[in-house]
Amino acid sequence: MPLTVEAIYENGVLKPAQLLPLKEKEKVTVTVHFRSNWVAETAGLIPCTDADLIQWAALDPELEYPPPPEAP
């Protein structure tokens, strides 16, 4: 029966975030799914070396998506 739990990798050991219904020393198979990191996945998608342009595109409120709701 498959069981999915979150775990933290620390000092070479996977530590589950909750107790597992396992017997002591019971062997299991572990499949690791890495959490998506959208910054790393999209880095370099649009090639640009102009630091001022990058800062403008990142910080200009007119480019926010979704745009902020209009005031009544």
Secondary structure, DSSP 4 states (H G I P E B T S, - for coil): ------EEEETTEEEESS--S--TT--------PPP-HHHHHTTSS----HHHHHHHHH-GGG-SSPPPPP-
